[in-house]
Amino acid sequence: MNGPVVGVVGAGAVGQVLAAGLVSVALPGRLVVVSRRAEQTRALVADLEDMALSVRSRTRVEAGEVADLRGCDAVVVALRTDFTNSAVQDIRRGGATANVPALGALARELRGYEGSVLVVTNLST
């Protein structure tokens, strides 16, 4: 395996696009996908494995748990909790507020992690 190990937290729309982009350019040697919805995670991993074959990417894709992220060189966080954003003004703040508990829980679980962390979000929906 060549290349870094990258974790993606979140198998929703943003996480899917990020993971697909990483696989398509074969940036990571290994991509670990973590999400609270196991069925969605398995489906995304299967799609990414198919994509890796079709674009001849050497990236190995696998489903993981939060603990597996400690073995990653970098982690991209694209989580989104279930919420209905009823804000009519400053709609991004409504999403950010809803996600704070989940981000806090993840941060506590990753306390001491020494790799790079990037938080990516599209909270307007």
N, C-alpha and C positions, 0 to 999 in steps of 0.2 A: 504494500500500500504506500503510495506516494502522496504527499500533500497533507495539509493540516486536517484535524478532526474538528468539525463544526457541528454545533447543536442548534436546532431551531425549535423554539418553544411556541407552539400554536399551530394548529392544522387548519385554521380558517383561511379566508381568502388571502390575507396578507402573508401568512406563513406559507401557503401553497405557492404563491408567486415567488417568494424569496427562495424557497427550497428548490423549485424548478429552475430558477436562474442559476443557482449554485451548481446543480447537477449538469445543466446544459453546457456550462463552461468548464466543468470538471475541476472546479476550484478545490473542494475538499477531497481528501482521499477517502474519508468516511463522513457521512452525514447522519446525525442522530436526531430523529424527530420525536418530540415530546409534546403530548397534549393530554388534557383531562378526559377527552373522549376517545377511548381505545379503538372503537370501530372506525372513527374518522381517521385516526392515526394509521391504522392498518391499511385503509384504502389509499391514503396518500402515499404511504411507503410503496405499495404495489404499483401505483401510477408512476412514481419516481424511478422505481426499478425498471419498468417498461421503457420509460423515457431514456434512462441511462443506456439501455441496450440499443435503442434506435439511434441515438446520437453518438454512440461509441464512447460514452463517458466512462472513465475508470472509477468514478465515485461509487462507493459501496454505501447503500442506504439501509438504515435499520430503525425500528421503533425502539424507544428507550423510556426510561423513567428519569425523574429529576436527578437522582443520584448519579446517573450515567453522565450528566453534564459536567461533572467534576473532571472527567477524563478528556474534555474537549479543550482545544486551543482557544476557541472563541465560541460565544453563545449569542444568537440573535433571538431576541424576545419579541414575539408578535402575538401576544395573548390578548384575548378579548373575552371578558365575562359576559354572561347573559344579562342584558338589560334593555330597556326601552328608553331611548333618549327622547324625552318630551320637551326638551329645551327649545325655545324659539330664538333665543339669542345666545351667543357664545356656546354653540352646540358642542364644540370640541371639549370644553371643560366638563360637560355632563358625562361624556365618555371617559375622560381621564379620572374623574371622581369615582365612577363605577369600577374602574380597573385598579384603583389604589390598593384595596385589600389583597387582590390576587398578586399584584406586583410585590407587595410587602411580604407575603407568604413565600414567594419564590426567592426573594432576596434573603430572607432568613434561612431558607434551605441551602442557599449557595454561599452563605457566610464563609469567608476564607478562600473562596475561589480566586485563583490568581490569573486566570485568562482574561481576555477581552470580552466585554459585554456591550451589545448594541441593542437599544430598544427602538423598535419600529412600529408605528401605529397609524391607523386611519380611523379615527374615532368619530367621524362625522355621521356615521350611519347607526 
